[in-house]
Amino acid sequence: MSEPTKEELLARIDELEKQSGAKKSGKLEFKIGEKGGVSVYGLGRFPVTLYFEQWTRLLDAAGDLRAFLEGNKNRLKLKKET
């Protein structure tokens, strides 16, 4: 098997960068891990992983969480939208 040419390598790099950029589109992805936890990808650098009961407790408290966030918005660090 011969070594890839410089052009082939550059084309592959471009292809991988396009795929990487697509993943950073803000789309959330959900996956089930080996231990049965549900991981959410796309929120930050690392996934957030919780078990079923934890997710349901969090979702049940969504209204309280939104109210808390709005009530403390002036104290929170906010990302500037570009």
C-alpha positions, 0 to 999 in steps of 0.5 A: 500500500503506497503512502497518500500524496500531499494533496490527498492528505490535504483533501482528507484534512478539509473533509475532517474539518467540515465534519468537525464544524458540523458537530459544533453547530449547536445541535444536541446529541443523545447517547446511552452509555455502557452503564445505562446513563444518558449523555448529552453532547453539544452543550460544552466541551464534555458531555453531561451524563445522568441516569434516568431518574436524574434526568426525570427529576431535572426535567420535572424541575425545569420551570423552577430552574428557568425561574432561578436562571431569570431571577439571577441573570444579572449574576450569571456569566453570559456568552456573547452571541456572535 
